[in-house]
Amino acid sequence: MTSMVPNAVEHTDEPQQPPITMFGPDFPYAYDDFLAHPAGLGQIPATEHGTEVAVIGGGLSGIVAAYELMKMGLKPVVYEADRIGGRLRTVGFDGAGAEGLTAEMGAMRFPPSSTALQHYIDLVGLETSPFPNPLAEATPSTVVDLKGESHYAETIDDLPQVYRDVAEAWNKCLEEGADFSDMNRAMRERDVPRIREIWAKLVEKLDNQTFYGFLCDSEAFRSFRHREIFGQVGFGTGGWDTDFPNSILEILRVVYTEADDHHRGIVGGSQQLPVRLWEREPEKIVHWAYGTSLASLHEGGEPRPAVTRLHRTAGHRITVTDAKGDIRTYRAAIFTAQSWMLLSKIDCDDSLFPIDHWTAIERTHYMESSKLFVPVDRPFWLDKDERTGRDVMSMTLTDRMTRGTYLLDDGPDRPAVICLSYTWCDDSLKWLPLSANERMEVMLKSLGEIYPDVDIRKHVIGNPVTVSWENEPYFMGAFKANLPGHYRYQRRLFTHFMQDRLPEEKRGIFLAGDDISWTAGWAEGAVQTALNAVWGVMHHFGGATDAANPGPGDVYDEIAPVELPED
């Protein structure tokens, strides 16, 4: 996938080069190899088989953790306040003619570098297809509309020279300020010492720097106009000016691992992944009868309701109260919901976590995000304008209210879907007071100014669906994004699964989920932290990995994240 402003140095991959994966840079552990190894993820003592473990949150991280714990012979008890899937949320449309069409309200595009995620996609038999990002190969055409001026493009070469200048500035900025080529090579080769050497210097140097400050410090981006275009058009997936206040380390993690590139969507909807894992009967399972699934271990095949209270009881146990008033006590629990829930929705004991971990949870910064989708009768955007020969409508990036408009179809003669607007942060908050229909009216007006000869409304066959993640009661934001100076906080949260380092009375509850990972907002981070928590629970119960397949905790001391001084 080529973007408006390509991801760093132009790709010149040769066939013999190993692929880029989300291997580091903070914790260069091969989760994909761990999952693929025939020895499995580890074993617990037979005396612990059947022991209940609370898993709070039925998003991807919680379901992956529960699935793997079940295979080891433990009994996961999953609590979910809303629906299985979390921010893997696929919804349908109301309206005759829109049957079978879906909209991805949360995660909708996944990079091939997410190799641990891909393990589970393959496991449950799902397929992926190219996602129509700006100027991707799967995208027939793209329109960039800035300051009232539109440019039609099928490749970046179709855009004015200034866009190529901005692309080159970004390449130079990354090379000079972040050792991009060296890190790219080290990550492809899984050269752990080199990755750690490069990253340690950058973390120390850049932890206090914003994304925007990083651009401003680059000679390549001394032009404000270039920085403005870069913010509005961005790289990989569209404009990233909403990320400008965030730590540059967040951005480097994305570009190093190509998380912003070559995206694919899950055919039929991403929510199928956690739902299928919930229902899956593993071929290899300990203690439980063949044919056992997470669904079958839960009454009525449904998870337990929302958790309302978490507190510690004698023997360092974790006691969980749910929305039905049911109280259960566990020797171990995994918390995978967004961490702010521990501050607001759930009544928690201070004794659950060390005070430094509470501080890290409180300092968490979430980004807002909104989307609106409408079903249409057919992919009319593929019609050709008689005067120009161009597509009558294109994937659209603009500085107008809509910001990003995506066109999603499954063939020329079938109903299709338009994501009229996908926005972040302040741009998302602008939509918050409006209903779905009010939002659609504003969006159609914006797009009507870009495509005055296209009547989108006449193709709409059902009601719009919308989401503002900042307004969702169990999320309060789309995903975490660290601000400058937050590295130490993120390190505390990510390393929480290494509980031998904690006082005994603080052990037994494990944090997981994409906001605990180094790659918040990416499903890969949800999977990786789930596997960390699985290792932690296994270790907590006296279990161990096979010597041939060491887990993340077994090799932790060799690859631990950089530790910055606190004094």
SULKA-V998834 format. One record per backbone hydrogen bond with DSSP energy under -0.5 kcal/mol. NH is the residue of the N-H (numbers start at 1). CO is the residue of the C=O. E is the energy in kcal/mol with one decimal. If there is no record, write none. Layout:
NH,CO,E
NH,CO,E
This chain:
2,135,-0.7
6,4,-0.6
8,6,-0.9
17,14,-2.1
22,113,-2.1
23,21,-2.3
24,22,-1.0
24,27,-0.6
29,27,-2.3
31,29,-1.6
34,30,-2.2
35,31,-2.3
36,32,-1.8
37,33,-1.3
40,37,-1.8
43,544,-2.7
48,45,-2.2
49,46,-1.2
50,73,-3.6
51,48,-2.1
53,75,-2.1
54,332,-1.7
55,77,-2.7
56,54,-0.5
56,334,-3.3
57,55,-0.8
57,79,-3.1
60,85,-0.6
63,59,-2.5
64,60,-2.7
65,61,-2.5
66,62,-2.7
67,63,-2.6
68,64,-2.3
69,65,-2.4
70,66,-2.5
71,67,-1.9
72,68,-1.2
73,70,-1.6
74,69,-2.1
75,51,-3.2
76,74,-0.7
77,53,-2.9
78,76,-0.6
79,55,-2.8
80,304,-2.9
85,58,-2.8
86,83,-1.4
88,85,-2.5
89,87,-1.0
90,88,-0.6
91,89,-0.5
91,103,-2.5
98,95,-2.0
101,98,-1.8
103,91,-2.4
105,89,-2.4
105,103,-0.9
106,89,-0.8
107,87,-2.4
110,264,-2.9
114,111,-2.1
115,113,-1.9
118,114,-2.2
119,115,-1.2
120,116,-1.0
120,117,-0.7
121,117,-2.0
122,118,-2.8
123,119,-2.1
124,120,-1.9
125,122,-1.3
126,121,-2.4
129,265,-2.3
131,263,-2.3
133,131,-2.3
136,133,-2.0
139,136,-1.7
140,138,-0.7
142,153,-3.0
143,395,-3.1
144,151,-2.5
145,143,-0.6
145,397,-3.2
146,144,-0.6
146,149,-2.2
149,146,-2.0
151,144,-2.2
153,142,-2.6
158,155,-1.9
159,156,-1.6
163,160,-1.6
164,160,-0.8
165,161,-2.3
166,162,-2.0
167,163,-2.1
168,164,-2.4
169,165,-2.2
170,166,-2.2
171,167,-2.1
172,168,-2.5
173,169,-2.6
174,170,-2.3
175,171,-2.2
176,172,-2.9
177,173,-2.2
178,174,-1.8
179,175,-0.8
180,174,-1.0
183,179,-2.5
184,180,-3.0
185,181,-2.4
186,182,-2.4
187,183,-2.7
188,184,-2.1
189,185,-2.2
190,186,-0.5
191,186,-2.8
192,190,-1.4
195,191,-2.6
196,192,-2.7
197,193,-2.1
198,194,-2.6
199,195,-2.6
200,196,-2.2
201,197,-1.3
202,198,-1.8
203,199,-3.1
204,200,-1.8
205,201,-2.0
206,202,-3.1
207,203,-1.6
209,206,-2.2
211,244,-0.6
211,246,-2.4
212,244,-2.2
214,210,-2.0
215,211,-1.8
216,212,-2.6
217,213,-2.0
218,215,-1.3
221,218,-1.1
222,219,-1.3
224,222,-0.5
227,223,-2.0
228,224,-2.7
229,225,-2.5
230,226,-2.6
231,227,-2.3
232,228,-2.0
233,229,-2.7
234,229,-0.6
234,230,-2.1
235,238,-0.9
237,235,-2.5
239,232,-0.6
240,230,-0.7
241,231,-2.2
243,240,-1.8
244,241,-1.4
246,243,-1.8
247,482,-2.6
248,209,-2.1
250,247,-1.0
251,247,-0.9
252,248,-2.5
253,249,-2.0
254,250,-1.1
255,251,-2.4
256,252,-2.8
257,253,-1.3
258,255,-0.9
259,254,-2.3
260,254,-0.6
261,258,-1.5
264,110,-2.0
265,129,-3.2
267,127,-2.4
267,265,-0.6
269,266,-2.3
272,269,-1.1
273,270,-1.7
274,270,-0.5
275,271,-1.8
276,272,-3.0
277,273,-2.1
278,274,-2.2
279,275,-1.5
280,276,-1.2
282,280,-0.7
282,292,-0.6
285,283,-0.6
286,71,-1.9
288,286,-2.5
292,289,-1.6
295,278,-2.2
297,293,-1.2
298,295,-1.4
301,298,-2.6
302,299,-1.4
304,78,-2.9
308,321,-3.0
309,321,-1.7
310,347,-2.8
311,319,-2.1
313,317,-1.7
316,313,-0.6
317,313,-1.4
317,314,-0.5
318,330,-3.1
319,311,-3.4
319,317,-0.5
320,318,-0.5
320,328,-3.5
321,309,-2.4
322,326,-2.1
323,306,-2.3
325,322,-2.4
328,320,-2.5
330,318,-3.0
331,52,-0.6
333,508,-2.5
334,54,-2.8
335,510,-3.3
336,56,-3.0
336,334,-0.6
337,56,-0.8
341,338,-2.2
342,339,-1.8
343,340,-1.7
344,340,-1.1
346,341,-2.3
347,308,-2.9
348,346,-0.7
349,310,-1.4
352,349,-1.5
353,350,-0.9
357,354,-0.9
358,354,-1.8
359,355,-2.3
360,356,-1.7
361,357,-2.2
362,358,-2.6
363,359,-1.9
364,361,-1.0
366,364,-0.5
367,479,-3.1
370,423,-1.9
371,467,-1.8
372,421,-1.5
373,465,-2.7
374,418,-2.3
376,416,-2.9
377,459,-2.1
380,378,-2.3
382,379,-1.9
383,380,-2.1
385,390,-3.3
389,385,-2.9
392,383,-2.3
393,381,-1.1
395,141,-1.8
396,405,-2.0
397,143,-2.6
398,403,-2.4
399,145,-1.4
403,400,-1.1
404,402,-2.5
405,396,-2.4
406,419,-1.9
408,406,-0.5
408,417,-2.8
409,407,-0.5
410,411,-0.5
414,411,-1.1
416,376,-2.0
417,408,-2.8
418,374,-2.5
419,406,-2.7
420,372,-1.3
420,418,-1.2
421,372,-1.1
422,402,-1.0
422,404,-1.0
423,370,-2.4
425,368,-2.1
427,424,-1.5
428,424,-0.8
428,425,-0.8
429,425,-2.4
430,426,-1.4
431,428,-1.5
432,428,-0.6
432,429,-0.8
434,431,-2.2
439,435,-2.7
440,436,-2.3
441,437,-1.9
442,438,-1.9
443,439,-2.5
444,440,-2.8
445,441,-1.8
446,442,-2.2
447,443,-2.8
448,444,-2.0
449,445,-1.2
449,446,-0.7
450,446,-0.9
451,447,-2.9
454,451,-1.8
455,453,-0.5
456,454,-1.1
459,456,-2.0
460,456,-0.6
460,457,-1.3
461,375,-2.2
462,375,-0.7
463,94,-1.1
465,373,-2.1
467,371,-1.9
469,369,-2.4
471,468,-2.2
472,469,-1.1
473,471,-0.6
475,472,-2.2
476,469,-0.5
476,472,-2.3
477,469,-1.5
478,367,-3.4
479,367,-0.9
481,365,-3.0
484,245,-0.6
485,207,-2.6
486,483,-1.8
490,486,-2.4
491,487,-2.5
492,488,-1.9
493,489,-1.9
494,490,-2.8
495,491,-2.4
496,493,-1.1
497,494,-0.7
498,495,-2.0
499,497,-1.6
501,498,-1.1
502,499,-1.7
506,503,-2.3
507,504,-1.4
510,333,-2.9
512,335,-2.4
516,513,-1.6
517,513,-1.0
522,519,-1.7
525,522,-1.1
526,522,-1.1
527,523,-2.1
528,524,-2.8
529,525,-2.2
530,526,-1.5
531,527,-2.2
532,528,-1.9
533,529,-2.4
534,530,-2.3
535,531,-2.3
536,532,-2.4
537,533,-2.8
538,534,-2.6
539,535,-2.6
540,536,-2.3
541,537,-1.8
542,539,-1.7
543,538,-3.0
544,43,-2.1
549,546,-2.1
554,551,-0.5
555,551,-1.3
556,553,-0.5
558,555,-1.1
559,555,-1.2
559,556,-0.8
560,556,-1.1
564,562,-0.6
